Every structure is written in structure tokens, then in C-alpha cells.
């Protein structure tokens, strides 16, 4: 049933969301067409939803930016709370992907620069978006070149705002930063991670991590290295661009760009330096390890793990220039695997008990976040997801070995 939202006359439905529907509507006196976001009837009595709705209107009104839709009118009382916004003629980026597939590099580059300019402005006002995704980005048909408009700040938040008591944070699994998955406080760098996921999808047709099970996607954000563009069949992209993308997709926040301005400057620099080589980042981990680590040893603690896994783990260690520690040899890193999660946790604890300064890489399936959380509580340095990805294990082993050398474990 079409809601009544005087003085507006609803013309057609544009899109449906979890908490509201967007319509094209006309203000009869002003003769102005707007996008009218109206809360669903079944959530109008929910104080949290109403508060979030009001927050969205406030934050969008604060952001006067050419790539953010303007807010004309807000009504939070009555039977149909609504936000009247500038009507953008065009299609969302997820609609564009569904209709025509991945975008060309030049288009993606324009989208990246434009959204980063929005984030730069938002972050300067202590606003983090928290839900960047193709569905929230519109391509404005009024412009010949790609012109992106950010249309939804539904769960945006001031940096000074407090998290919910349970620490949970809303968002969309495919684009959530590792710290958002784990319920930590967010900052500007979280938006950069989400944007990198969006840009990856615009180039390849899929976000970095895909699964029918959301828990697998969330776990991948925490523990798996993203695939390269070439692994997704995209080869004609400047190598420098993928370097920018992978830096923004770093698991630790400190390894990402410090700000949207810094990331935008990096993109501008790679666009103007004239280098546009095809990407080939499938290098084996030992190519950047051997120089830094001199024949390091790793203690294998494989309690009941299948023999095939024993072999895979040893092979993966050899590829990064490491070797299995001999009996009685002191090793600052232990690689733990077992035939069950419970036993793996016990082995993790025993490895730490033998040497409290030892770093533990714990192997296990990545579909049990409770197990992973307990592993972290037991002092695991890193989690290696099974089935084993040798290159992924190599990177994690390198990280641990380097931490032991530098005494930062």
C-alpha cells in the first residue's frame, strides 16, 4: 500500500531497503521531483530505527558536497516518517554491474577519486560511513563522464559516538573491515577498506570474498589474504593501482592509508606518472622472505592432524625458506594443527606454556568464529584457515618470523 506523505505526491517506487522504501515523488507547490525515503510501517515504532533514520538525515544535511545527494525536507513525526532528497536520475553501481558486468579501469578510477573526495569531507567532520557498497553509490546520468553520488548514510556514525552495548556493528558482510567484523571502534581507515572492496568488485564483478555463508565472508575479512586481480581474470590494470588497492585492504589498520586524502593522492600520483603495466602479483612468498630471515625454524605441533596436512604444511614452510625445528631446538614460532578444534586449542595452550614468548600460528577451519575467538584468547598470534592456501600460510609465517626477529610478538 502506497503511504500518504503530504504534501508530496508519490509517483513510483524506486527501491526497497530493510527499513524503508524510496519513491520518486513530487512537491505540488514547488513542482519539484524528489527521492522520498519512507520508513516501513513495521519499524516506525522502533526507537533505534527512528534514531538511525534521524541521524542519517542530519549527517547528509551536514555534508554539502557535489557527490552527496542533498536533503530537502525531513519529517520524523506522523504516520510516515520520511526524508526528501535530491532525485538522481541514473542507476546504482550494483545495478550497473548486474546489467553490464565489470567497469573499465578508467571508470573505476573516476569512481575511486570521487568517493574518496566525499570520504575526505565526511571524515573532516568526524563522520564515518560504515556501509560503503555498490548499492549505495549512484551513477548520475546527467553527466557524460562517470559521476558518482553517495546516496545512503543510513548507518553512518560520528567518530565520537559510542558503540552499542553488545559491541555489534551493522554493515554489509562483503564490505566490512576486519575491525568492523570483530566489533572494535571504527575510524576513517575502516571506510577505506570498504571502498577498496567496492573497487575490487567494480573491476572483477565480485567483491574480494564471496560465499553463500556470511560467516565465511566475515572470517575471510579477518584471516584470509584477498585474491589478486589477475586471479580473478583482470590483467590490464596498472600495477600501481593494485598496490593502492591492496594497501587499503590490509588487515591491520596501521598498514592502510592514514586518510582518504592520502589514498586519493596515491591514486593521483599513479595516474600521472605514466606507468601502466599489467599486474602480476602471484609471487611466491620466499621471494621477499629470504633476504630478511636466515634459515628460520618453526616447531610443528601436529596432534592427530591428517598426514596429508603434515605434508602440505612442511611444503608451505619450505617455500618461504623456513624449516621444521629439530628435536630440542628452540623455535620462536610454532605451527599448530590437530584433528579437532578442541585439541587444537589445547595444543595452542601447551605451545605457549613451553615458551611464553613463542608465537603460535593455529590451523583450523574458518567457519567457527567462536573457535577463532577462543584461539585469540589462548594467545594465538595468527589463524591459518583450512583448507590450506600455501601462499597464505607463507605470508603469515613470514609475519610471525619477522615479529620474532624484531621482538614485537
Buried (B, 14 or more C-beta within 10 A) or exposed (E): EEBEBEEBBBEEEBBEEEBBBBBBBBBEEEEBBBBBBBBBEEBBEBEEBBEBBBBBBBBBBBBEBEBBBBBBBBBBEEEBBBBBBBBBEBBBBBBBBEEEEBBEBEBBBBBBBBBBBBBBBBBEEEBBBBBBBBBBBBBBEEEEEBBBBBBBBBBBBBEEEEEEEEEEBBBBBBBBBBBBBBEBEBBBBBBBBBBBBBBBBBBBBBBBBEBEEEEBBBBBBBBBBBBBBBEBEBEEBBBBBBBBBBBBBBBEBEEBBEBBBBBBEBBEEBBEEEEBEEBEEEEEBBEBBEEEBEEBBBBBBBBEBEEEBBEBBBEBBBBBBBBBBEEEEEBBBBBBBBEEBEBBBBBBBBBBEEBEEBBBBBBBBBBBBEBBEBBBEBBBBBBBBBEBBBBBBBBBBBBBBBBBBEEEB
